[in-house]
């Protein structure tokens, strides 16, 4: 007579599965907002550096007042899907000859960002036209 031995199957208990899911949910609750904040800071930094590149073009090129920026300098990031649209604004009494603005696209990920539109004057003055009372220094900072 042969006896069959039960195979000892290994698996997860319900308690182990619930604990694992609770740990994963807790990590996600902290990681996702941090990740989104990092992405927003990266987009802001990209807008600021695009404005500096466009300012370098505006200073070195003999451009006509109100002429559009060339392709590659008219959006941020310069390649791929645009997040910000850049424009060269005409001279007025306060901007020193021209101003550049980087406005977030209405349907883009930065549309509701507190920093709103980035503005760089020919005099070097940086400002923001935001949706809230955003600190301009914080918006232009990569921190």
C-alpha positions as CSV (number, residue, x, y, z in Angstrom):
1,X,0.0,0.0,0.0
2,X,1.4,3.3,-1.0
3,X,0.6,6.5,0.7
4,X,0.5,9.7,-1.1
5,X,1.9,12.6,0.7
6,X,0.2,15.9,0.4
7,X,2.3,18.4,-1.4
8,X,3.0,21.3,0.7
9,X,2.0,24.3,-1.5
10,X,3.4,27.6,-0.7
11,X,1.5,30.9,-1.2
12,X,0.6,34.2,0.3
13,X,-1.9,34.4,3.0
14,X,-4.6,37.1,2.9
15,X,-3.0,38.9,5.8
16,X,0.4,39.1,4.0
17,X,-1.3,40.4,0.8
18,X,-3.2,43.1,2.8
19,X,-0.1,44.3,4.6
20,X,1.8,44.4,1.3
21,X,-1.0,46.5,-0.4
22,X,-1.1,48.8,2.6
23,X,2.6,49.5,2.4
24,X,2.4,50.0,-1.4
25,X,-0.5,52.4,-1.0
26,X,1.4,54.4,1.7
27,X,4.4,54.7,-0.5
28,X,2.3,55.8,-3.4
29,X,0.5,58.4,-1.3
30,X,3.9,60.1,-0.6
31,X,5.6,59.4,-3.9
32,X,3.0,60.6,-6.4
33,X,2.7,64.2,-5.1
34,X,6.5,64.4,-4.8
35,X,6.9,63.2,-8.4
36,X,4.3,65.7,-9.7
37,X,6.1,68.5,-7.9
38,X,9.4,67.4,-9.4
39,X,7.8,67.4,-12.9
40,X,6.3,70.9,-12.4
41,X,9.7,72.3,-11.3
42,X,11.3,70.7,-14.4
43,X,8.7,72.4,-16.6
44,X,9.3,75.8,-14.9
45,X,13.0,75.4,-15.3
46,X,12.6,74.6,-19.0
47,X,10.4,77.7,-19.5
48,X,13.0,79.9,-17.8
49,X,15.9,78.5,-19.8
50,X,13.8,78.8,-23.1
51,X,13.3,82.5,-22.2
52,X,17.0,83.0,-21.7
53,X,17.7,81.3,-25.1
54,X,15.1,83.5,-26.8
55,X,16.6,86.6,-25.1
56,X,20.0,85.7,-26.4
57,X,18.5,85.4,-29.9
58,X,16.7,88.8,-29.5
59,X,19.9,90.5,-28.4
60,X,22.0,89.1,-31.2
61,X,19.6,89.0,-34.1
62,X,18.4,92.0,-36.0
63,X,14.7,91.2,-35.5
64,X,11.8,93.2,-36.6
65,X,9.5,94.5,-33.8
66,X,6.7,92.0,-33.3
67,X,8.2,89.4,-35.5
68,X,7.6,85.8,-34.3
69,X,10.5,83.8,-32.8
70,X,12.0,81.2,-35.0
71,X,11.0,77.5,-34.7
72,X,12.6,75.9,-31.8
73,X,12.7,79.2,-29.8
74,X,8.9,79.6,-29.9
75,X,8.1,76.9,-27.4
76,X,9.4,75.1,-24.3
77,X,10.6,72.5,-24.5
78,X,12.2,73.3,-27.8
79,X,11.6,69.8,-29.1
80,X,8.6,67.5,-28.7
81,X,5.2,68.4,-27.2
82,X,5.0,72.1,-26.2
83,X,4.2,72.9,-22.6
84,X,4.8,76.7,-22.9
85,X,4.4,79.0,-25.9
86,X,7.0,81.8,-26.2
87,X,6.3,85.3,-27.6
88,X,8.4,88.3,-28.3
89,X,6.5,91.4,-27.0
90,X,7.2,94.9,-28.4
91,X,9.0,97.6,-26.6
92,X,7.3,99.9,-24.1
93,X,8.5,102.4,-21.5
94,X,9.5,99.8,-18.9
95,X,10.9,96.7,-20.6
96,X,14.1,98.2,-22.1
97,X,13.4,97.3,-25.8
98,X,11.4,94.1,-25.7
99,X,10.0,91.5,-23.4
100,X,9.6,87.8,-23.8
101,X,6.8,85.7,-22.3
102,X,6.4,82.0,-21.8
103,X,2.7,81.2,-21.4
104,X,1.5,77.8,-20.5
105,X,-0.8,76.1,-23.0
106,X,-4.4,76.0,-22.0
107,X,-4.6,72.3,-22.5
108,X,-1.2,71.5,-21.1
109,X,0.0,70.1,-17.8
110,X,1.0,73.6,-16.5
111,X,-2.3,75.4,-17.3
112,X,-3.3,75.7,-13.7
113,X,0.2,76.3,-12.3
114,X,0.5,79.1,-9.7
115,X,3.5,80.6,-11.5
116,X,1.4,81.1,-14.7
117,X,3.1,83.1,-17.4
118,X,6.9,83.8,-17.2
119,X,8.0,87.2,-18.4
120,X,11.6,88.3,-19.0
121,X,12.4,92.0,-19.9
122,X,15.4,93.1,-21.9
123,X,16.6,94.8,-18.8
124,X,16.8,91.4,-17.0
125,X,13.7,91.9,-14.8
126,X,11.9,88.6,-14.3
127,X,8.3,88.4,-13.3
128,X,5.2,86.1,-13.4
129,X,1.6,86.7,-14.2
130,X,0.2,83.8,-12.2
131,X,-3.1,82.3,-11.3
132,X,-2.3,82.9,-7.6
133,X,0.1,84.9,-5.5
134,X,3.1,83.0,-6.5
135,X,6.6,84.0,-5.4
136,X,8.5,85.0,-8.5
137,X,11.8,84.0,-7.1
138,X,10.5,80.5,-6.3
139,X,9.0,80.2,-9.8
140,X,12.3,81.1,-11.5
141,X,14.3,78.9,-9.1
142,X,15.1,75.3,-9.8
143,X,14.7,74.4,-6.2
